[in-house]
């Protein structure tokens, strides 16, 4: 990491309470029987939180909710935004 990258992360820590990491339900992000989100997305969010010192809150969204959230800023990072033919129908 360069000093500029470190300074940018420090600025984010000061100015950002949390980030929202949005995923569509599937094998990488799913609700367990107790209602918690499990899978790769949950582990990745935890890793990002530890790495940057800024909470990454994961959530499950439909395709349209992901697009809308990215547009409004309600979702900061998507797990996937590939517009497949099936997703374009919804």
HTML snippet that shows the backbone in 3Dmol.js (N, CA, C, O; Angstrom):
<script src="https://3Dmol.org/build/3Dmol-min.js"></script>
<div id="view" style="width:600px;height:400px;position:relative"></div>
<script>
const pdb = `
ATOM      1  N   UNK A   1       0.827  -1.179   0.000  1.00  0.00           N
ATOM      2  CA  UNK A   1       0.000   0.000   0.000  1.00  0.00           C
ATOM      3  C   UNK A   1       0.875   1.247   0.000  1.00  0.00           C
ATOM      4  O   UNK A   1       1.932   1.306   0.627  1.00  0.00           O
ATOM      5  N   UNK A   2       0.393   2.218  -0.717  1.00  0.00           N
ATOM      6  CA  UNK A   2       1.113   3.493  -0.748  1.00  0.00           C
ATOM      7  C   UNK A   2       0.606   4.394   0.374  1.00  0.00           C
ATOM      8  O   UNK A   2      -0.445   4.126   0.957  1.00  0.00           O
ATOM      9  N   UNK A   3       1.326   5.434   0.673  1.00  0.00           N
ATOM     10  CA  UNK A   3       0.892   6.384   1.692  1.00  0.00           C
ATOM     11  C   UNK A   3      -0.403   7.079   1.283  1.00  0.00           C
ATOM     12  O   UNK A   3      -1.227   7.404   2.139  1.00  0.00           O
ATOM     13  N   UNK A   4      -0.591   7.311  -0.023  1.00  0.00           N
ATOM     14  CA  UNK A   4      -1.840   7.910  -0.504  1.00  0.00           C
ATOM     15  C   UNK A   4      -3.030   6.989  -0.253  1.00  0.00           C
ATOM     16  O   UNK A   4      -4.105   7.454   0.127  1.00  0.00           O
ATOM     17  N   UNK A   5      -2.848   5.700  -0.460  1.00  0.00           N
ATOM     18  CA  UNK A   5      -3.917   4.734  -0.205  1.00  0.00           C
ATOM     19  C   UNK A   5      -4.237   4.655   1.285  1.00  0.00           C
ATOM     20  O   UNK A   5      -5.404   4.581   1.672  1.00  0.00           O
ATOM     21  N   UNK A   6      -3.216   4.671   2.103  1.00  0.00           N
ATOM     22  CA  UNK A   6      -3.424   4.657   3.554  1.00  0.00           C
ATOM     23  C   UNK A   6      -4.169   5.907   3.989  1.00  0.00           C
ATOM     24  O   UNK A   6      -5.088   5.824   4.803  1.00  0.00           O
ATOM     25  N   UNK A   7      -3.791   7.053   3.466  1.00  0.00           N
ATOM     26  CA  UNK A   7      -4.472   8.305   3.805  1.00  0.00           C
ATOM     27  C   UNK A   7      -5.927   8.286   3.349  1.00  0.00           C
ATOM     28  O   UNK A   7      -6.802   8.800   4.046  1.00  0.00           O
ATOM     29  N   UNK A   8      -6.191   7.700   2.187  1.00  0.00           N
ATOM     30  CA  UNK A   8      -7.569   7.612   1.681  1.00  0.00           C
ATOM     31  C   UNK A   8      -8.424   6.731   2.601  1.00  0.00           C
ATOM     32  O   UNK A   8      -9.577   7.060   2.879  1.00  0.00           O
ATOM     33  N   UNK A   9      -7.866   5.625   3.065  1.00  0.00           N
ATOM     34  CA  UNK A   9      -8.596   4.745   3.983  1.00  0.00           C
ATOM     35  C   UNK A   9      -8.842   5.456   5.308  1.00  0.00           C
ATOM     36  O   UNK A   9      -9.933   5.356   5.871  1.00  0.00           O
ATOM     37  N   UNK A  10      -7.859   6.158   5.802  1.00  0.00           N
ATOM     38  CA  UNK A  10      -8.027   6.915   7.047  1.00  0.00           C
ATOM     39  C   UNK A  10      -9.122   7.965   6.902  1.00  0.00           C
ATOM     40  O   UNK A  10      -9.904   8.173   7.830  1.00  0.00           O
ATOM     41  N   UNK A  11      -9.188   8.626   5.755  1.00  0.00           N
ATOM     42  CA  UNK A  11     -10.242   9.619   5.511  1.00  0.00           C
ATOM     43  C   UNK A  11     -11.615   8.951   5.504  1.00  0.00           C
ATOM     44  O   UNK A  11     -12.584   9.510   6.018  1.00  0.00           O
ATOM     45  N   UNK A  12     -11.695   7.760   4.923  1.00  0.00           N
ATOM     46  CA  UNK A  12     -12.962   7.025   4.935  1.00  0.00           C
ATOM     47  C   UNK A  12     -13.360   6.671   6.358  1.00  0.00           C
ATOM     48  O   UNK A  12     -14.534   6.785   6.711  1.00  0.00           O
ATOM     49  N   UNK A  13     -12.425   6.251   7.172  1.00  0.00           N
ATOM     50  CA  UNK A  13     -12.730   5.903   8.566  1.00  0.00           C
ATOM     51  C   UNK A  13     -13.317   7.088   9.324  1.00  0.00           C
ATOM     52  O   UNK A  13     -14.229   6.926  10.134  1.00  0.00           O
ATOM     53  N   UNK A  14     -12.792   8.268   9.057  1.00  0.00           N
ATOM     54  CA  UNK A  14     -13.250   9.468   9.750  1.00  0.00           C
ATOM     55  C   UNK A  14     -14.640   9.889   9.267  1.00  0.00           C
ATOM     56  O   UNK A  14     -15.466  10.343  10.059  1.00  0.00           O
ATOM     57  N   UNK A  15     -14.890   9.738   7.973  1.00  0.00           N
ATOM     58  CA  UNK A  15     -16.110  10.277   7.369  1.00  0.00           C
ATOM     59  C   UNK A  15     -17.219   9.269   7.108  1.00  0.00           C
ATOM     60  O   UNK A  15     -18.293   9.653   6.646  1.00  0.00           O
ATOM     61  N   UNK A  16     -16.990   7.985   7.392  1.00  0.00           N
ATOM     62  CA  UNK A  16     -17.956   6.954   7.038  1.00  0.00           C
ATOM     63  C   UNK A  16     -18.290   6.099   8.255  1.00  0.00           C
ATOM     64  O   UNK A  16     -17.396   5.551   8.901  1.00  0.00           O
ATOM     65  N   UNK A  17     -19.578   5.987   8.564  1.00  0.00           N
ATOM     66  CA  UNK A  17     -19.999   5.146   9.687  1.00  0.00           C
ATOM     67  C   UNK A  17     -20.009   3.675   9.310  1.00  0.00           C
ATOM     68  O   UNK A  17     -19.626   2.820  10.109  1.00  0.00           O
ATOM     69  N   UNK A  18     -20.454   3.377   8.070  1.00  0.00           N
ATOM     70  CA  UNK A  18     -20.525   1.997   7.608  1.00  0.00           C
ATOM     71  C   UNK A  18     -20.745   1.990   6.096  1.00  0.00           C
ATOM     72  O   UNK A  18     -21.105   3.006   5.502  1.00  0.00           O
ATOM     73  N   UNK A  19     -20.522   0.833   5.492  1.00  0.00           N
ATOM     74  CA  UNK A  19     -20.833   0.594   4.092  1.00  0.00           C
ATOM     75  C   UNK A  19     -21.874  -0.509   4.017  1.00  0.00           C
ATOM     76  O   UNK A  19     -21.905  -1.396   4.871  1.00  0.00           O
ATOM     77  N   UNK A  20     -22.728  -0.460   2.999  1.00  0.00           N
ATOM     78  CA  UNK A  20     -23.704  -1.517   2.762  1.00  0.00           C
ATOM     79  C   UNK A  20     -23.213  -2.362   1.597  1.00  0.00           C
ATOM     80  O   UNK A  20     -22.966  -1.855   0.503  1.00  0.00           O
ATOM     81  N   UNK A  21     -23.075  -3.660   1.851  1.00  0.00           N
ATOM     82  CA  UNK A  21     -22.660  -4.636   0.839  1.00  0.00           C
ATOM     83  C   UNK A  21     -23.899  -5.436   0.459  1.00  0.00           C
ATOM     84  O   UNK A  21     -24.364  -6.264   1.242  1.00  0.00           O
ATOM     85  N   UNK A  22     -24.434  -5.199  -0.728  1.00  0.00           N
ATOM     86  CA  UNK A  22     -25.674  -5.825  -1.164  1.00  0.00           C
ATOM     87  C   UNK A  22     -25.450  -7.053  -2.021  1.00  0.00           C
ATOM     88  O   UNK A  22     -24.602  -7.068  -2.913  1.00  0.00           O
ATOM     89  N   UNK A  23     -26.224  -8.077  -1.731  1.00  0.00           N
ATOM     90  CA  UNK A  23     -26.163  -9.330  -2.483  1.00  0.00           C
ATOM     91  C   UNK A  23     -27.582  -9.792  -2.803  1.00  0.00           C
ATOM     92  O   UNK A  23     -28.533  -9.487  -2.083  1.00  0.00           O
ATOM     93  N   UNK A  24     -27.698 -10.530  -3.894  1.00  0.00           N
ATOM     94  CA  UNK A  24     -28.951 -11.208  -4.180  1.00  0.00           C
ATOM     95  C   UNK A  24     -28.887 -12.574  -3.498  1.00  0.00           C
ATOM     96  O   UNK A  24     -27.813 -13.170  -3.414  1.00  0.00           O
ATOM     97  N   UNK A  25     -30.016 -13.074  -3.015  1.00  0.00           N
ATOM     98  CA  UNK A  25     -30.010 -14.380  -2.365  1.00  0.00           C
ATOM     99  C   UNK A  25     -29.520 -15.470  -3.307  1.00  0.00           C
ATOM    100  O   UNK A  25     -29.857 -15.474  -4.491  1.00  0.00           O
ATOM    101  N   UNK A  26     -28.741 -16.375  -2.789  1.00  0.00           N
ATOM    102  CA  UNK A  26     -28.214 -17.494  -3.553  1.00  0.00           C
ATOM    103  C   UNK A  26     -27.247 -18.281  -2.688  1.00  0.00           C
ATOM    104  O   UNK A  26     -27.289 -18.190  -1.461  1.00  0.00           O
ATOM    105  N   UNK A  27     -26.392 -19.041  -3.314  1.00  0.00           N
ATOM    106  CA  UNK A  27     -25.455 -19.865  -2.553  1.00  0.00           C
ATOM    107  C   UNK A  27     -24.389 -19.039  -1.839  1.00  0.00           C
ATOM    108  O   UNK A  27     -23.812 -19.500  -0.855  1.00  0.00           O
ATOM    109  N   UNK A  28     -24.117 -17.817  -2.323  1.00  0.00           N
ATOM    110  CA  UNK A  28     -23.107 -16.975  -1.692  1.00  0.00           C
ATOM    111  C   UNK A  28     -23.681 -16.106  -0.586  1.00  0.00           C
ATOM    112  O   UNK A  28     -22.926 -15.554   0.214  1.00  0.00           O
ATOM    113  N   UNK A  29     -24.991 -15.974  -0.523  1.00  0.00           N
ATOM    114  CA  UNK A  29     -25.648 -15.172   0.507  1.00  0.00           C
ATOM    115  C   UNK A  29     -27.054 -15.724   0.718  1.00  0.00           C
ATOM    116  O   UNK A  29     -27.881 -15.699  -0.193  1.00  0.00           O
ATOM    117  N   UNK A  30     -27.316 -16.216   1.910  1.00  0.00           N
ATOM    118  CA  UNK A  30     -28.604 -16.821   2.210  1.00  0.00           C
ATOM    119  C   UNK A  30     -28.899 -16.668   3.696  1.00  0.00           C
ATOM    120  O   UNK A  30     -27.997 -16.469   4.510  1.00  0.00           O
ATOM    121  N   UNK A  31     -30.181 -16.766   4.031  1.00  0.00           N
ATOM    122  CA  UNK A  31     -30.594 -16.681   5.431  1.00  0.00           C
ATOM    123  C   UNK A  31     -30.565 -18.071   6.054  1.00  0.00           C
ATOM    124  O   UNK A  31     -31.061 -19.040   5.479  1.00  0.00           O
ATOM    125  N   UNK A  32     -29.979 -18.145   7.232  1.00  0.00           N
ATOM    126  CA  UNK A  32     -29.979 -19.401   7.985  1.00  0.00           C
ATOM    127  C   UNK A  32     -31.319 -19.527   8.706  1.00  0.00           C
ATOM    128  O   UNK A  32     -32.146 -18.617   8.646  1.00  0.00           O
ATOM    129  N   UNK A  33     -31.532 -20.643   9.380  1.00  0.00           N
ATOM    130  CA  UNK A  33     -32.796 -20.856  10.092  1.00  0.00           C
ATOM    131  C   UNK A  33     -32.999 -19.825  11.199  1.00  0.00           C
ATOM    132  O   UNK A  33     -34.137 -19.556  11.584  1.00  0.00           O
ATOM    133  N   UNK A  34     -31.916 -19.244  11.719  1.00  0.00           N
ATOM    134  CA  UNK A  34     -32.055 -18.221  12.757  1.00  0.00           C
ATOM    135  C   UNK A  34     -32.193 -16.811  12.185  1.00  0.00           C
ATOM    136  O   UNK A  34     -32.266 -15.842  12.939  1.00  0.00           O
ATOM    137  N   UNK A  35     -32.230 -16.690  10.845  1.00  0.00           N
ATOM    138  CA  UNK A  35     -32.461 -15.404  10.194  1.00  0.00           C
ATOM    139  C   UNK A  35     -31.216 -14.624   9.833  1.00  0.00           C
ATOM    140  O   UNK A  35     -31.302 -13.584   9.181  1.00  0.00           O
ATOM    141  N   UNK A  36     -30.045 -15.117  10.253  1.00  0.00           N
ATOM    142  CA  UNK A  36     -28.793 -14.436   9.921  1.00  0.00           C
ATOM    143  C   UNK A  36     -28.388 -14.716   8.481  1.00  0.00           C
ATOM    144  O   UNK A  36     -28.699 -15.776   7.936  1.00  0.00           O
ATOM    145  N   UNK A  37     -27.690 -13.762   7.863  1.00  0.00           N
ATOM    146  CA  UNK A  37     -27.167 -13.980   6.520  1.00  0.00           C
ATOM    147  C   UNK A  37     -25.871 -14.761   6.640  1.00  0.00           C
ATOM    148  O   UNK A  37     -24.977 -14.395   7.404  1.00  0.00           O
ATOM    149  N   UNK A  38     -25.783 -15.820   5.891  1.00  0.00           N
ATOM    150  CA  UNK A  38     -24.615 -16.709   5.914  1.00  0.00           C
ATOM    151  C   UNK A  38     -24.054 -16.832   4.504  1.00  0.00           C
ATOM    152  O   UNK A  38     -24.637 -16.324   3.546  1.00  0.00           O
ATOM    153  N   UNK A  39     -22.934 -17.500   4.391  1.00  0.00           N
ATOM    154  CA  UNK A  39     -22.307 -17.741   3.103  1.00  0.00           C
ATOM    155  C   UNK A  39     -21.111 -16.835   2.886  1.00  0.00           C
ATOM    156  O   UNK A  39     -20.690 -16.109   3.787  1.00  0.00           O
ATOM    157  N   UNK A  40     -20.571 -16.888   1.677  1.00  0.00           N
ATOM    158  CA  UNK A  40     -19.377 -16.114   1.323  1.00  0.00           C
ATOM    159  C   UNK A  40     -19.565 -14.626   1.583  1.00  0.00           C
ATOM    160  O   UNK A  40     -18.650 -13.975   2.089  1.00  0.00           O
ATOM    161  N   UNK A  41     -20.718 -14.076   1.254  1.00  0.00           N
ATOM    162  CA  UNK A  41     -20.953 -12.642   1.411  1.00  0.00           C
ATOM    163  C   UNK A  41     -20.802 -12.199   2.860  1.00  0.00           C
ATOM    164  O   UNK A  41     -20.220 -11.149   3.133  1.00  0.00           O
ATOM    165  N   UNK A  42     -21.316 -12.985   3.780  1.00  0.00           N
ATOM    166  CA  UNK A  42     -21.195 -12.657   5.204  1.00  0.00           C
ATOM    167  C   UNK A  42     -19.732 -12.705   5.635  1.00  0.00           C
ATOM    168  O   UNK A  42     -19.259 -11.812   6.339  1.00  0.00           O
ATOM    169  N   UNK A  43     -19.024 -13.733   5.219  1.00  0.00           N
ATOM    170  CA  UNK A  43     -17.600 -13.842   5.562  1.00  0.00           C
ATOM    171  C   UNK A  43     -16.788 -12.720   4.929  1.00  0.00           C
ATOM    172  O   UNK A  43     -15.880 -12.178   5.558  1.00  0.00           O
ATOM    173  N   UNK A  44     -17.110 -12.372   3.689  1.00  0.00           N
ATOM    174  CA  UNK A  44     -16.401 -11.303   2.988  1.00  0.00           C
ATOM    175  C   UNK A  44     -16.642  -9.960   3.679  1.00  0.00           C
ATOM    176  O   UNK A  44     -15.716  -9.165   3.834  1.00  0.00           O
ATOM    177  N   UNK A  45     -17.885  -9.709   4.093  1.00  0.00           N
ATOM    178  CA  UNK A  45     -18.205  -8.472   4.810  1.00  0.00           C
ATOM    179  C   UNK A  45     -17.421  -8.378   6.112  1.00  0.00           C
ATOM    180  O   UNK A  45     -16.904  -7.315   6.455  1.00  0.00           O
ATOM    181  N   UNK A  46     -17.332  -9.488   6.833  1.00  0.00           N
ATOM    182  CA  UNK A  46     -16.561  -9.515   8.081  1.00  0.00           C
ATOM    183  C   UNK A  46     -15.083  -9.234   7.811  1.00  0.00           C
ATOM    184  O   UNK A  46     -14.441  -8.493   8.555  1.00  0.00           O
ATOM    185  N   UNK A  47     -14.554  -9.823   6.753  1.00  0.00           N
ATOM    186  CA  UNK A  47     -13.143  -9.615   6.405  1.00  0.00           C
ATOM    187  C   UNK A  47     -12.881  -8.155   6.039  1.00  0.00           C
ATOM    188  O   UNK A  47     -11.891  -7.572   6.482  1.00  0.00           O
ATOM    189  N   UNK A  48     -13.769  -7.561   5.229  1.00  0.00           N
ATOM    190  CA  UNK A  48     -13.614  -6.155   4.852  1.00  0.00           C
ATOM    191  C   UNK A  48     -13.693  -5.245   6.079  1.00  0.00           C
ATOM    192  O   UNK A  48     -12.948  -4.271   6.186  1.00  0.00           O
ATOM    193  N   UNK A  49     -14.599  -5.570   7.004  1.00  0.00           N
ATOM    194  CA  UNK A  49     -14.722  -4.797   8.237  1.00  0.00           C
ATOM    195  C   UNK A  49     -13.419  -4.816   9.023  1.00  0.00           C
ATOM    196  O   UNK A  49     -12.953  -3.780   9.496  1.00  0.00           O
ATOM    197  N   UNK A  50     -12.842  -5.994   9.156  1.00  0.00           N
ATOM    198  CA  UNK A  50     -11.575  -6.123   9.884  1.00  0.00           C
ATOM    199  C   UNK A  50     -10.430  -5.429   9.138  1.00  0.00           C
ATOM    200  O   UNK A  50      -9.586  -4.788   9.763  1.00  0.00           O
ATOM    201  N   UNK A  51     -10.396  -5.550   7.833  1.00  0.00           N
ATOM    202  CA  UNK A  51      -9.313  -4.978   7.035  1.00  0.00           C
ATOM    203  C   UNK A  51      -9.313  -3.453   7.087  1.00  0.00           C
ATOM    204  O   UNK A  51      -8.264  -2.837   7.275  1.00  0.00           O
ATOM    205  N   UNK A  52     -10.478  -2.846   6.922  1.00  0.00           N
ATOM    206  CA  UNK A  52     -10.559  -1.391   6.823  1.00  0.00           C
ATOM    207  C   UNK A  52     -10.959  -0.697   8.123  1.00  0.00           C
ATOM    208  O   UNK A  52     -10.809   0.518   8.247  1.00  0.00           O
ATOM    209  N   UNK A  53     -11.464  -1.456   9.087  1.00  0.00           N
ATOM    210  CA  UNK A  53     -11.898  -0.836  10.327  1.00  0.00           C
ATOM    211  C   UNK A  53     -13.172  -0.027  10.179  1.00  0.00           C
ATOM    212  O   UNK A  53     -13.449   0.859  10.988  1.00  0.00           O
ATOM    213  N   UNK A  54     -13.943  -0.328   9.153  1.00  0.00           N
ATOM    214  CA  UNK A  54     -15.230   0.312   8.881  1.00  0.00           C
ATOM    215  C   UNK A  54     -16.248  -0.819   8.726  1.00  0.00           C
ATOM    216  O   UNK A  54     -16.012  -1.735   7.938  1.00  0.00           O
ATOM    217  N   UNK A  55     -17.368  -0.789   9.447  1.00  0.00           N
ATOM    218  CA  UNK A  55     -18.341  -1.869   9.301  1.00  0.00           C
ATOM    219  C   UNK A  55     -18.885  -1.982   7.872  1.00  0.00           C
ATOM    220  O   UNK A  55     -19.284  -0.989   7.265  1.00  0.00           O
ATOM    221  N   UNK A  56     -18.890  -3.198   7.359  1.00  0.00           N
ATOM    222  CA  UNK A  56     -19.527  -3.531   6.091  1.00  0.00           C
ATOM    223  C   UNK A  56     -20.760  -4.353   6.446  1.00  0.00           C
ATOM    224  O   UNK A  56     -20.648  -5.509   6.854  1.00  0.00           O
ATOM    225  N   UNK A  57     -21.927  -3.754   6.288  1.00  0.00           N
ATOM    226  CA  UNK A  57     -23.181  -4.397   6.641  1.00  0.00           C
ATOM    227  C   UNK A  57     -23.724  -5.081   5.396  1.00  0.00           C
ATOM    228  O   UNK A  57     -23.925  -4.440   4.364  1.00  0.00           O
ATOM    229  N   UNK A  58     -23.959  -6.377   5.497  1.00  0.00           N
ATOM    230  CA  UNK A  58     -24.452  -7.107   4.326  1.00  0.00           C
ATOM    231  C   UNK A  58     -25.963  -7.222   4.386  1.00  0.00           C
ATOM    232  O   UNK A  58     -26.562  -7.312   5.457  1.00  0.00           O
ATOM    233  N   UNK A  59     -26.557  -7.216   3.208  1.00  0.00           N
ATOM    234  CA  UNK A  59     -27.998  -7.342   3.095  1.00  0.00           C
ATOM    235  C   UNK A  59     -28.373  -8.076   1.830  1.00  0.00           C
ATOM    236  O   UNK A  59     -27.603  -8.124   0.871  1.00  0.00           O
ATOM    237  N   UNK A  60     -29.567  -8.650   1.835  1.00  0.00           N
ATOM    238  CA  UNK A  60     -30.080  -9.370   0.673  1.00  0.00           C
ATOM    239  C   UNK A  60     -31.096  -8.494  -0.051  1.00  0.00           C
ATOM    240  O   UNK A  60     -31.981  -7.899   0.563  1.00  0.00           O
ATOM    241  N   UNK A  61     -30.947  -8.432  -1.358  1.00  0.00           N
ATOM    242  CA  UNK A  61     -31.779  -7.554  -2.185  1.00  0.00           C
ATOM    243  C   UNK A  61     -32.168  -8.261  -3.474  1.00  0.00           C
ATOM    244  O   UNK A  61     -31.480  -9.177  -3.924  1.00  0.00           O
ATOM    245  N   UNK A  62     -33.272  -7.830  -4.060  1.00  0.00           N
ATOM    246  CA  UNK A  62     -33.622  -8.284  -5.402  1.00  0.00           C
ATOM    247  C   UNK A  62     -32.739  -7.531  -6.399  1.00  0.00           C
ATOM    248  O   UNK A  62     -32.042  -6.587  -6.028  1.00  0.00           O
ATOM    249  N   UNK A  63     -32.772  -7.945  -7.639  1.00  0.00           N
ATOM    250  CA  UNK A  63     -32.009  -7.276  -8.701  1.00  0.00           C
ATOM    251  C   UNK A  63     -32.398  -5.802  -8.786  1.00  0.00           C
ATOM    252  O   UNK A  63     -31.531  -4.929  -8.820  1.00  0.00           O
ATOM    253  N   UNK A  64     -33.698  -5.529  -8.822  1.00  0.00           N
ATOM    254  CA  UNK A  64     -34.160  -4.143  -8.936  1.00  0.00           C
ATOM    255  C   UNK A  64     -33.769  -3.315  -7.713  1.00  0.00           C
ATOM    256  O   UNK A  64     -33.408  -2.146  -7.850  1.00  0.00           O
ATOM    257  N   UNK A  65     -33.836  -3.904  -6.530  1.00  0.00           N
ATOM    258  CA  UNK A  65     -33.422  -3.196  -5.313  1.00  0.00           C
ATOM    259  C   UNK A  65     -31.938  -2.872  -5.336  1.00  0.00           C
ATOM    260  O   UNK A  65     -31.527  -1.800  -4.891  1.00  0.00           O
ATOM    261  N   UNK A  66     -31.120  -3.804  -5.859  1.00  0.00           N
ATOM    262  CA  UNK A  66     -29.681  -3.536  -5.981  1.00  0.00           C
ATOM    263  C   UNK A  66     -29.428  -2.346  -6.897  1.00  0.00           C
ATOM    264  O   UNK A  66     -28.668  -1.440  -6.554  1.00  0.00           O
ATOM    265  N   UNK A  67     -30.061  -2.353  -8.052  1.00  0.00           N
ATOM    266  CA  UNK A  67     -29.875  -1.247  -8.997  1.00  0.00           C
ATOM    267  C   UNK A  67     -30.336   0.073  -8.406  1.00  0.00           C
ATOM    268  O   UNK A  67     -29.652   1.089  -8.529  1.00  0.00           O
ATOM    269  N   UNK A  68     -31.493   0.056  -7.768  1.00  0.00           N
ATOM    270  CA  UNK A  68     -32.020   1.275  -7.167  1.00  0.00           C
ATOM    271  C   UNK A  68     -31.094   1.757  -6.036  1.00  0.00           C
ATOM    272  O   UNK A  68     -30.785   2.946  -5.948  1.00  0.00           O
ATOM    273  N   UNK A  69     -30.659   0.838  -5.183  1.00  0.00           N
ATOM    274  CA  UNK A  69     -29.784   1.193  -4.072  1.00  0.00           C
ATOM    275  C   UNK A  69     -28.450   1.746  -4.528  1.00  0.00           C
ATOM    276  O   UNK A  69     -27.911   2.659  -3.904  1.00  0.00           O
ATOM    277  N   UNK A  70     -27.915   1.209  -5.600  1.00  0.00           N
ATOM    278  CA  UNK A  70     -26.665   1.743  -6.149  1.00  0.00           C
ATOM    279  C   UNK A  70     -26.888   3.151  -6.691  1.00  0.00           C
ATOM    280  O   UNK A  70     -26.031   4.024  -6.552  1.00  0.00           O
ATOM    281  N   UNK A  71     -28.039   3.360  -7.304  1.00  0.00           N
ATOM    282  CA  UNK A  71     -28.345   4.672  -7.868  1.00  0.00           C
ATOM    283  C   UNK A  71     -28.569   5.746  -6.818  1.00  0.00           C
ATOM    284  O   UNK A  71     -28.193   6.901  -7.012  1.00  0.00           O
ATOM    285  N   UNK A  72     -29.184   5.362  -5.705  1.00  0.00           N
ATOM    286  CA  UNK A  72     -29.485   6.331  -4.650  1.00  0.00           C
ATOM    287  C   UNK A  72     -28.367   6.453  -3.621  1.00  0.00           C
ATOM    288  O   UNK A  72     -28.354   7.388  -2.820  1.00  0.00           O
ATOM    289  N   UNK A  73     -27.433   5.512  -3.643  1.00  0.00           N
ATOM    290  CA  UNK A  73     -26.368   5.517  -2.641  1.00  0.00           C
ATOM    291  C   UNK A  73     -26.707   4.717  -1.399  1.00  0.00           C
ATOM    292  O   UNK A  73     -25.922   4.692  -0.451  1.00  0.00           O
ATOM    293  N   UNK A  74     -27.868   4.059  -1.383  1.00  0.00           N
ATOM    294  CA  UNK A  74     -28.247   3.230  -0.245  1.00  0.00           C
ATOM    295  C   UNK A  74     -27.450   1.949  -0.150  1.00  0.00           C
ATOM    296  O   UNK A  74     -27.340   1.357   0.924  1.00  0.00           O
ATOM    297  N   UNK A  75     -26.896   1.521  -1.260  1.00  0.00           N
ATOM    298  CA  UNK A  75     -26.004   0.363  -1.301  1.00  0.00           C
ATOM    299  C   UNK A  75     -24.676   0.862  -1.844  1.00  0.00           C
ATOM    300  O   UNK A  75     -24.615   1.489  -2.901  1.00  0.00           O
ATOM    301  N   UNK A  76     -23.614   0.571  -1.102  1.00  0.00           N
ATOM    302  CA  UNK A  76     -22.290   1.055  -1.498  1.00  0.00           C
ATOM    303  C   UNK A  76     -21.549   0.093  -2.411  1.00  0.00           C
ATOM    304  O   UNK A  76     -20.866   0.517  -3.343  1.00  0.00           O
ATOM    305  N   UNK A  77     -21.683  -1.204  -2.144  1.00  0.00           N
ATOM    306  CA  UNK A  77     -20.965  -2.220  -2.907  1.00  0.00           C
ATOM    307  C   UNK A  77     -21.911  -3.368  -3.211  1.00  0.00           C
ATOM    308  O   UNK A  77     -22.548  -3.894  -2.299  1.00  0.00           O
ATOM    309  N   UNK A  78     -22.016  -3.767  -4.469  1.00  0.00           N
ATOM    310  CA  UNK A  78     -22.822  -4.939  -4.806  1.00  0.00           C
ATOM    311  C   UNK A  78     -21.923  -6.167  -4.927  1.00  0.00           C
ATOM    312  O   UNK A  78     -20.755  -6.071  -5.303  1.00  0.00           O
ATOM    313  N   UNK A  79     -22.491  -7.302  -4.603  1.00  0.00           N
ATOM    314  CA  UNK A  79     -21.756  -8.540  -4.804  1.00  0.00           C
ATOM    315  C   UNK A  79     -21.720  -8.931  -6.269  1.00  0.00           C
ATOM    316  O   UNK A  79     -20.789  -9.591  -6.729  1.00  0.00           O
ATOM    317  N   UNK A  80     -22.749  -8.515  -6.995  1.00  0.00           N
ATOM    318  CA  UNK A  80     -22.820  -8.844  -8.416  1.00  0.00           C
ATOM    319  C   UNK A  80     -23.783  -7.897  -9.102  1.00  0.00           C
ATOM    320  O   UNK A  80     -24.853  -7.599  -8.571  1.00  0.00           O
ATOM    321  N   UNK A  81     -23.410  -7.427 -10.275  1.00  0.00           N
ATOM    322  CA  UNK A  81     -24.311  -6.562 -11.046  1.00  0.00           C
ATOM    323  C   UNK A  81     -24.327  -6.947 -12.524  1.00  0.00           C
ATOM    324  O   UNK A  81     -24.462  -6.089 -13.397  1.00  0.00           O
ATOM    325  N   UNK A  82     -24.192  -8.208 -12.786  1.00  0.00           N
ATOM    326  CA  UNK A  82     -24.250  -8.681 -14.163  1.00  0.00           C
ATOM    327  C   UNK A  82     -25.706  -8.756 -14.603  1.00  0.00           C
ATOM    328  O   UNK A  82     -26.510  -9.449 -13.979  1.00  0.00           O
ATOM    329  N   UNK A  83     -26.040  -8.058 -15.655  1.00  0.00           N
ATOM    330  CA  UNK A  83     -27.420  -8.023 -16.156  1.00  0.00           C
ATOM    331  C   UNK A  83     -27.657  -9.221 -17.070  1.00  0.00           C
ATOM    332  O   UNK A  83     -27.430  -9.149 -18.277  1.00  0.00           O
ATOM    333  N   UNK A  84     -28.111 -10.311 -16.485  1.00  0.00           N
ATOM    334  CA  UNK A  84     -28.434 -11.485 -17.289  1.00  0.00           C
ATOM    335  C   UNK A  84     -29.809 -11.293 -17.944  1.00  0.00           C
ATOM    336  O   UNK A  84     -30.560 -10.388 -17.580  1.00  0.00           O
ATOM    337  N   UNK A  85     -30.122 -12.148 -18.901  1.00  0.00           N
ATOM    338  CA  UNK A  85     -31.422 -12.060 -19.578  1.00  0.00           C
ATOM    339  C   UNK A  85     -32.557 -12.242 -18.575  1.00  0.00           C
ATOM    340  O   UNK A  85     -33.574 -11.552 -18.656  1.00  0.00           O
ATOM    341  N   UNK A  86     -32.390 -13.160 -17.636  1.00  0.00           N
ATOM    342  CA  UNK A  86     -33.423 -13.411 -16.624  1.00  0.00           C
ATOM    343  C   UNK A  86     -33.628 -12.190 -15.734  1.00  0.00           C
ATOM    344  O   UNK A  86     -34.764 -11.836 -15.420  1.00  0.00           O
ATOM    345  N   UNK A  87     -32.554 -11.555 -15.331  1.00  0.00           N
ATOM    346  CA  UNK A  87     -32.663 -10.384 -14.460  1.00  0.00           C
ATOM    347  C   UNK A  87     -33.274  -9.196 -15.179  1.00  0.00           C
ATOM    348  O   UNK A  87     -33.965  -8.386 -14.561  1.00  0.00           O
ATOM    349  N   UNK A  88     -33.032  -9.083 -16.456  1.00  0.00           N
ATOM    350  CA  UNK A  88     -33.599  -7.962 -17.230  1.00  0.00           C
ATOM    351  C   UNK A  88     -35.111  -8.058 -17.320  1.00  0.00           C
ATOM    352  O   UNK A  88     -35.782  -7.041 -17.495  1.00  0.00           O
ATOM    353  N   UNK A  89     -35.662  -9.260 -17.203  1.00  0.00           N
ATOM    354  CA  UNK A  89     -37.114  -9.453 -17.261  1.00  0.00           C
ATOM    355  C   UNK A  89     -37.790  -8.891 -16.025  1.00  0.00           C
ATOM    356  O   UNK A  89     -38.949  -8.483 -16.099  1.00  0.00           O
ATOM    357  N   UNK A  90     -37.103  -8.856 -14.889  1.00  0.00           N
ATOM    358  CA  UNK A  90     -37.725  -8.454 -13.617  1.00  0.00           C
ATOM    359  C   UNK A  90     -37.662  -6.978 -13.399  1.00  0.00           C
ATOM    360  O   UNK A  90     -38.141  -6.484 -12.378  1.00  0.00           O
TER     361      UNK A  90
END
`;
const viewer = $3Dmol.createViewer("view");
viewer.addModel(pdb, "pdb");
viewer.setStyle({}, {cartoon: {color: "spectrum"}});
viewer.zoomTo();
viewer.render();
</script>
